[in-house]
Amino acid sequence: MDFDPTEVQPKESNWLELNVRYEGQGKAEFTSPEGQVFGPFVAEFTENGDSRIETRYDSLISADPDYRGADLPFVTGAKVQKTSGGRSFGIGGIENHCRELSFSTSNGVFSASNVRLVGYTFGQSAILRFRVRDAKFETGNPNPPKYFAIPLLNFVAELGNRLVADHPLRIYPTPIVPESVPEEYKRIAGFVANAKNSGVAFTSHGRLHFIERLSDYEERHASLQSGTQRKVTAVLVGDIGSQPTSTFTDFLSWFPSDLLSALSFASGTEVGRLWIEIRDGNGTLIRRLHGKSQLPSFWEGDELLEKYDRMDGNAAMGEFVATYLAQPPDKRFYLEMAMNHARFGSIIAPFHLHDILDHLIRGLECLCREHKLVQQNLGSALSSKTRASVQAIVNEARLGLQKLADNSATSSALDEHRMLTVIKSRAENWHTTENNFGLSVVALLQKFGFCDADVIDKYLAANPRPDKIPDWASVLAAYRNATIHEGYLDFKKKHDANDVVRVCLQLKDALTRVILRECGYTGTYTPVLRRSYGPQPLDWIQPTTPASHLGF
């Protein structure tokens, strides 16, 4: 008996709509003045994030008799002015707040409670245009909610998980290999059946979530690479459990929206979302929730996680997302800020070089602040013997400075006297705290067991920089001061662009490793310093690592 591979070839499931249109009869309720408009409504939402909600209404009923027959003043909220000859209206804007709107379609009911009137047209027909921030479409499906589904924009990460469970919301359900397939063909039959069986899978609060690419992913990805700003490329599906899903606001009250930042950080490409679909255990739509979409612009940054973790073969992205979501909310908050800065700190980001450096500085300062490493006690870092030697040197300098200050006062050089007094005070307080960005970064890396500074400082001692800055901490502090305090880098007279690029790569790699370790991720990643060498463990920089591996 011959085996026909097409019998077990995965076939696309077309359950996901990417452009939706609702149309039917309904009403909108206004508050100032109170009243209602009735007629046909249309609401359209596209995969590009565009929306159109409008009505060519048939009738307008105002609760205030002064506005009856005066549709434009009613809509604009113009103030009525009564005169002996009748009434007139002042100039209005779009000031009559729309409390809610709803209309019935052949498939369900569209309604919105957070509505803004954004435009109108009066002529042969009257048109009102709206924006909604919390809307939904109810199909009337009485079954309890089981799953959510979110179309993802610009998701281009590697897929490493095999989706083994049968699920009604798979883009490509995995066929079951029939027992009737001859034994000698079962292996190839299994390979064919699982040809589309890949995604990013992870758990959050014990509930399974997965991301699967759309059937025409390759064409969509190519469109992004050719200049399209955003495309839906995948769908995120997850278990709801007992969480509330009645409205867009309800859903966002528990859904970890920072998940999108984690996906963006790891893939190097900003990931956004459209609407949210709530579906039952069979995958049938219950409601679709519409609100403010997260609409990214496409550019490819540093892809940090490849398909598999080189050390244990697990899917790198799924492992990272799961460990990140397992962190406490307060920790995830500052990690999200650091991740966003790290992504913008890609050397191939479409920004000026000083802006890239600025994002890396702010990302590291965010983590230094959370770990209370912004200030350094200069004296406590020294041994008791060295501290005593420094104090002796300072005492001698203090006496000399005091003598100079006294001489200045005697000769009435009062400006000099004031300056020397300040200099003497600074010398006396050498052991106090200092806010030094470079020292903070070195301390942060040391706290997580990373020895970048040791490798770099050893190199700089043997190969002095043209500007004579002696160590990496001082280099970082100098660039931080130029970027933050001066607002730019002077590539014509002061700064070397190649050196700034090298420092940016060093900081991006260091920031990446700290974030991954803070998230609890223990797998491999792709260093921006040595991308062509493939995934490496987080501690790939050792005291014996050649400085050439860090860009020298």
C-alpha positions in Angstrom: 0.0 0.0 0.0 1.5 3.4 -1.0 1.4 6.3 1.4 0.1 9.7 0.2 1.7 12.5 2.3 -1.1 14.9 1.5 -3.3 12.9 3.8 -1.4 14.2 6.8 -0.4 17.6 5.5 -1.4 20.5 7.9 -4.3 22.5 6.5 -4.9 26.2 7.4 -7.7 27.0 9.8 -9.4 30.3 8.8 -10.9 31.3 12.1 -9.0 34.6 12.5 -10.4 37.7 10.8 -8.0 40.6 10.4 -10.4 43.3 9.0 -13.8 43.5 10.7 -16.9 45.5 9.8 -20.1 45.9 11.9 -23.2 47.4 10.4 -26.7 47.9 11.7 -29.4 50.1 13.2 -28.8 51.7 16.6 -28.4 54.9 18.6 -25.9 57.2 20.3 -26.7 59.0 23.6 -25.5 62.5 24.3 -25.3 64.4 27.5 -25.0 68.2 27.1 -27.6 68.8 25.9 -29.2 65.4 26.5 -30.6 63.6 23.5 -30.2 60.7 21.1 -29.5 60.1 17.5 -31.0 57.1 15.7 -30.1 55.5 12.4 -27.7 53.2 10.6 -24.2 52.8 12.1 -21.0 51.4 10.7 -17.8 50.4 12.6 -14.7 49.2 10.8 -11.4 48.1 12.2 -8.5 47.1 10.0 -5.3 45.1 10.6 -3.3 48.4 10.1 -4.9 49.8 13.3 -7.2 52.1 11.4 -10.8 52.5 12.6 -14.0 54.2 11.3 -17.2 54.5 13.4 -19.9 56.7 12.0 -23.6 57.1 11.5 -25.7 58.8 8.7 -28.4 59.2 11.2 -32.1 59.4 10.4 -33.4 61.3 13.4 -32.2 63.4 16.3 -34.3 63.7 19.5 -33.2 66.3 22.0 -34.5 66.3 25.6 -34.1 70.1 25.6 -36.9 71.7 23.5 -34.6 74.6 22.7 -32.5 72.3 20.5 -35.3 70.6 18.6 -34.8 71.1 14.9 -31.3 72.5 15.5 -29.1 69.5 14.9 -25.8 71.3 14.4 -26.0 73.4 17.6 -27.0 70.2 19.5 -24.0 68.2 18.2 -21.5 71.0 18.8 -22.9 71.8 22.2 -23.5 75.5 21.3 -25.2 77.6 24.0 -28.7 78.7 23.3 -29.4 82.4 23.4 -33.0 83.4 23.8 -34.3 86.8 22.5 -37.6 88.4 22.2 -37.7 87.3 18.6 -36.9 83.7 19.3 -33.6 81.9 19.8 -30.1 81.9 18.5 -27.0 79.9 19.2 -23.4 80.7 20.0 -20.4 79.1 18.4 -19.8 75.6 19.5 -17.0 73.0 18.9 -17.5 69.3 19.5 -18.5 69.7 23.1 -21.6 67.6 23.4 -20.2 64.5 25.1 -21.4 61.1 23.7 -22.1 58.8 26.7 -22.5 55.6 24.7 -23.5 54.1 21.4 -24.8 50.7 20.3 -26.3 49.1 17.3 -27.5 45.6 16.3 -26.0 43.7 13.4 -27.0 40.4 11.8 -24.4 38.6 13.9 -24.5 40.5 17.2 -24.4 43.8 19.0 -21.7 46.5 18.9 -21.5 48.9 21.9 -19.1 51.4 23.3 -19.2 53.2 26.7 -16.1 55.4 26.2 -16.9 57.4 23.1 -15.7 60.7 21.6 -17.4 62.6 18.8 -14.5 63.6 16.5 -16.2 65.0 13.5 -19.5 65.8 11.7 -20.8 66.7 8.3 -24.1 68.4 7.6 -25.5 68.7 4.1 -27.7 66.5 2.1 -27.1 63.9 4.8 -25.9 64.3 8.4 -22.8 62.2 9.3 -21.3 61.9 12.8 -17.9 60.3 13.3 -16.7 58.8 16.6 -13.6 57.3 18.3 -14.0 54.6 20.9 -11.6 53.7 23.7 -13.6 50.8 25.2 -15.9 49.0 22.8 -17.0 45.4 22.2 -18.9 43.3 19.8 -21.1 40.6 21.5 -22.1 37.7 19.3 -24.7 36.3 21.8 -22.7 33.1 22.3 -23.9 31.9 25.8 -20.9 29.6 26.4 -18.4 30.5 29.1 -15.2 32.1 28.0 -12.1 29.8 27.7 -9.5 31.4 25.5 -8.3 34.9 24.4 -6.7 35.6 21.0 -4.8 38.7 20.1 -3.5 39.5 16.6 0.2 40.6 17.0 1.8 43.2 14.8 5.4 42.9 13.7 6.2 39.7 15.6 9.2 38.2 13.8 10.9 36.2 16.6 12.2 32.7 16.2 9.8 29.8 17.0 11.3 27.0 19.0 8.4 25.2 20.8 6.5 22.3 19.4 2.8 22.7 20.1 1.8 19.2 21.0 -1.7 19.7 22.5 -4.8 19.7 20.4 -6.2 23.2 20.4 -9.2 24.8 18.6 -7.3 28.0 17.9 -4.3 26.7 16.0 -3.6 28.4 12.7 -2.3 25.1 11.4 -3.8 22.2 13.5 -1.5 19.3 13.6 -3.1 16.3 11.9 -3.1 12.9 13.6 -1.2 10.2 11.7 -3.8 7.4 11.1 -3.0 3.9 12.3 -3.6 2.7 8.8 -0.3 4.3 7.6 2.2 1.5 7.0 4.9 1.2 9.6 7.7 2.1 7.2 6.0 5.4 6.4 5.0 6.5 9.9 8.2 8.4 10.5 7.9 10.5 7.4 4.2 10.9 8.0 4.9 12.3 11.5 7.4 14.7 9.9 4.9 15.9 7.4 2.1 16.3 10.0 4.4 18.4 12.2 5.8 20.6 9.4 3.8 23.6 10.7 3.9 22.6 14.4 6.0 25.4 15.9 5.5 28.5 18.0 6.5 30.3 21.1 4.9 28.6 24.2 5.0 29.7 27.8 2.9 29.6 31.0 1.7 32.5 33.1 0.1 31.8 36.5 -0.2 28.1 35.5 -2.1 28.9 32.2 -0.8 27.9 28.8 -0.1 30.6 26.2 1.3 30.3 22.7 2.2 32.4 19.7 1.7 31.0 16.2 2.6 32.7 12.9 -0.1 33.3 10.2 -0.2 31.1 7.2 1.2 33.8 4.9 3.9 34.9 7.4 6.7 34.9 4.9 4.9 37.4 2.6 4.0 39.6 5.5 7.6 39.6 6.8 8.9 40.4 3.4 6.4 43.3 3.2 7.8 44.7 6.5 11.4 44.4 5.3 10.5 46.3 2.1 9.2 49.3 4.0 5.7 48.6 5.4 5.3 50.1 8.8 3.2 47.4 10.4 1.6 44.0 9.6 -0.2 41.3 11.6 2.3 38.4 11.5 1.1 36.1 14.3 -1.6 35.5 16.9 -1.2 35.2 20.7 -3.6 32.6 22.3 -4.0 31.9 25.9 -6.2 30.5 28.7 -8.4 32.9 30.5 -9.1 31.0 33.7 -11.5 32.8 35.9 -10.3 36.4 34.9 -12.9 39.0 33.9 -13.3 39.7 30.1 -16.5 41.7 29.8 -14.8 44.8 28.6 -11.5 46.0 27.1 -10.7 47.6 30.5 -11.5 44.4 32.4 -9.2 42.4 30.2 -6.3 44.8 30.6 -6.7 44.8 34.4 -5.1 41.4 34.6 -3.4 40.7 31.2 0.4 41.4 31.3 0.7 44.1 28.7 4.4 44.3 29.4 4.7 40.9 27.7 4.8 42.8 24.4 7.9 44.8 25.7 9.6 41.5 26.6 8.9 40.1 23.1 10.2 43.3 21.5 13.3 43.3 23.6 14.2 39.7 22.8 13.4 39.9 19.1 14.8 43.5 18.5 11.5 44.5 16.7 8.7 46.4 18.4 5.6 44.2 18.8 2.1 45.6 19.0 -1.4 44.3 19.3 -4.8 45.0 17.7 -8.1 43.9 19.3 -8.8 41.1 21.7 -11.0 38.2 21.0 -12.7 36.1 23.7 -13.7 32.6 22.6 -15.3 29.5 24.1 -13.8 26.0 24.6 -14.6 25.2 21.0 -12.9 28.3 19.7 -16.1 30.0 18.8 -16.2 33.8 19.1 -18.0 35.2 22.2 -17.0 38.8 22.0 -14.4 41.0 20.4 -12.9 43.8 22.5 -11.8 47.1 20.9 -9.7 49.8 22.5 -6.6 51.7 21.9 -4.3 49.5 19.9 -0.5 49.4 20.3 0.7 50.3 16.8 4.5 49.8 16.3 6.7 51.0 13.5 8.9 48.4 11.9 12.7 48.4 12.1 14.9 45.5 12.9 17.2 45.8 15.9 19.2 43.3 17.7 17.7 39.8 17.8 18.9 38.5 21.1 17.4 35.0 21.3 17.7 32.5 18.6 15.4 29.5 18.1 17.0 27.2 20.7 19.0 27.7 23.9 22.4 26.2 23.0 23.0 24.8 26.4 19.9 22.6 26.9 18.0 22.7 23.5 14.9 24.4 25.0 13.1 27.1 23.1 14.9 30.3 24.1 12.1 32.8 23.6 9.5 30.7 25.5 11.9 30.2 28.4 12.7 33.9 28.6 9.0 35.0 28.5 8.0 32.5 31.2 10.8 33.5 33.5 10.1 37.2 33.0 6.3 36.9 33.7 7.2 34.9 36.9 8.8 38.0 38.4 6.9 40.3 40.8 5.0 43.2 39.2 7.2 45.9 40.7 10.3 44.2 39.4 8.7 43.7 35.9 7.9 47.4 35.8 11.5 48.6 36.0 12.7 45.8 33.9 10.3 46.8 31.2 11.7 50.3 31.2 15.2 49.0 31.0 14.2 46.6 28.1 12.7 49.4 26.1 15.9 51.5 26.5 18.0 48.5 25.6 16.0 48.0 22.3 16.3 51.6 21.4 20.0 51.3 22.2 20.7 49.0 19.2 23.6 50.4 17.1 21.4 49.7 14.0 18.5 51.7 15.4 17.3 54.5 13.1 18.5 57.2 15.5 21.5 59.5 15.9 24.4 57.9 17.6 24.2 60.2 20.7 20.5 59.2 21.0 21.4 55.5 21.0 24.0 56.1 23.7 21.5 58.1 25.7 19.0 55.2 25.7 21.8 52.8 26.9 22.8 55.2 29.7 19.2 55.6 30.9 18.6 51.9 30.8 21.7 51.2 33.0 20.9 54.1 35.3 17.4 52.7 35.8 18.9 49.4 37.0 21.6 51.1 39.0 19.0 53.1 40.8 16.9 50.0 41.6 19.9 48.2 43.0 21.0 51.4 45.0 24.2 51.7 43.2 23.9 55.3 42.0 26.2 56.6 44.8 29.6 55.3 45.7 31.4 55.7 49.1 34.9 56.4 47.8 36.6 55.6 51.1 34.9 52.4 51.9 36.2 50.8 48.7 39.8 51.1 49.8 41.7 48.8 52.2 42.5 50.3 55.6 46.2 50.6 54.7 45.4 52.4 51.5 42.8 54.6 53.1 45.4 55.7 55.7 47.9 56.5 53.0 45.3 58.6 51.1 44.4 60.5 54.3 48.1 61.4 54.9 48.5 62.7 51.4 45.2 64.7 51.7 46.4 66.2 55.1 49.6 67.4 53.5 47.6 68.9 50.6 45.1 70.5 52.9 47.9 72.3 54.8 49.4 73.6 51.5 46.0 74.7 50.3 45.3 76.5 53.6 48.6 78.4 53.2 47.7 79.5 49.7 44.2 80.6 50.9 45.7 82.6 53.7 48.2 84.3 51.4 45.3 85.2 49.0 43.3 86.7 51.8 46.4 88.7 53.0 46.9 90.1 49.6 43.2 90.9 49.2 42.8 88.4 46.3 39.4 87.6 47.6 38.2 85.7 44.5 41.2 83.4 44.7 40.6 82.9 48.4 37.0 81.8 47.9 38.1 79.3 45.1 40.9 77.9 47.2 38.6 77.4 50.2 36.2 75.3 48.0 39.2 73.3 46.6 40.4 72.6 50.2 36.9 71.5 51.3 36.7 69.0 48.4 40.1 67.6 49.3 39.0 67.2 52.9 35.8 65.3 51.9 37.5 62.8 49.5 36.0 59.9 51.5 32.3 60.9 51.0 29.8 59.7 48.4 30.1 60.3 44.7 27.6 60.0 41.9 29.7 58.5 39.1 27.9 56.7 36.2 30.9 54.7 35.3 31.5 53.4 38.8 27.8 52.6 39.1 27.8 50.5 35.9 31.0 48.6 37.1 29.4 47.9 40.4 26.2 46.7 38.8 28.0 44.3 36.5 30.1 43.0 39.4 26.9 42.4 41.4 25.7 40.0 38.7 29.1 38.3 38.3 30.2 40.0 35.1 33.8 41.1 34.8 33.7 43.3 31.7 35.5 46.2 33.5 38.5 43.9 34.5 39.1 42.8 30.9 38.8 46.3 29.5 40.9 48.0 32.2 43.7 45.5 31.7 43.6 46.3 28.0 43.6 50.1 28.6 46.5 49.9 31.0 48.6 48.3 28.3 47.1 50.4 25.5 46.5 54.0 26.7 43.7 55.9 25.0 44.5 59.0 22.9 42.5 61.1 25.4 44.5 59.6 28.3 41.3 58.5 30.2 42.8 55.6 32.3 39.9 53.1 32.8 36.5 52.0 31.5 34.5 53.6 34.4 36.0 57.0 33.6 35.3 56.5 29.9 31.6 55.8 30.7 31.4 58.8 33.0 32.9 61.1 30.4 30.5 60.0 27.7 27.6 60.2 30.1 28.4 63.8 31.0 28.8 64.7 27.4 25.5 63.1 26.4 23.3 64.2 29.3 24.8 67.5 30.3 26.1 68.9 27.0 23.2 67.3 25.0 25.4 66.0 22.1 28.7 64.4 21.1 31.1 66.6 19.2 32.5 64.4 16.5 34.3 67.2 14.8 36.5 68.3 17.6 36.3 66.0 20.6 34.8 62.6 20.2 35.7 59.7 17.9 32.6 58.0 16.3 34.3 54.6 16.2 35.0 54.7 19.9 31.4 55.7 20.6 30.2 52.8 18.6 32.4 50.4 20.5 31.2 51.8 23.8 27.6 51.5 22.7 28.1 47.9 21.8 29.8 47.2 25.1 26.9 48.9 27.0 24.2 47.2 25.0 25.7 43.8 25.6 26.2 44.5 29.3 22.7 45.8 29.7 21.2 42.8 27.9 23.0 40.3 30.2 21.9 42.1 33.4 18.3 42.2 32.2 18.3 38.5 31.2 19.8 37.5 34.5 17.4 39.7 36.5 14.5 38.0 34.6 15.7 34.6 35.8 16.8 33.5 32.3 19.6 31.0 32.4 19.9 30.1 28.7 22.1 31.4 25.9 21.7 34.7 24.0 23.4 36.3 20.9 25.9 38.9 22.0 25.9 42.1 19.9 29.7 42.1 20.5 30.2 38.8 18.8 27.1 38.1 16.7 28.7 35.9 14.1 29.8 33.4 16.8 26.2 32.4 17.7 24.5 32.1 21.1 26.7 32.3 24.2 26.0 31.8 28.0 25.4 35.0 29.9 28.9 34.7 31.6 30.9 34.3 28.4 33.1 37.2 29.4 35.7 35.8 31.8 38.9 37.4 33.3 40.9 35.6 30.6 38.7 36.7 27.7 40.7 38.6 25.0 39.8 42.3 24.9 39.4 41.8 21.1 36.1 40.0 22.0 34.8 43.2 23.5 35.5 45.3 20.4 39.2 46.3 20.8 
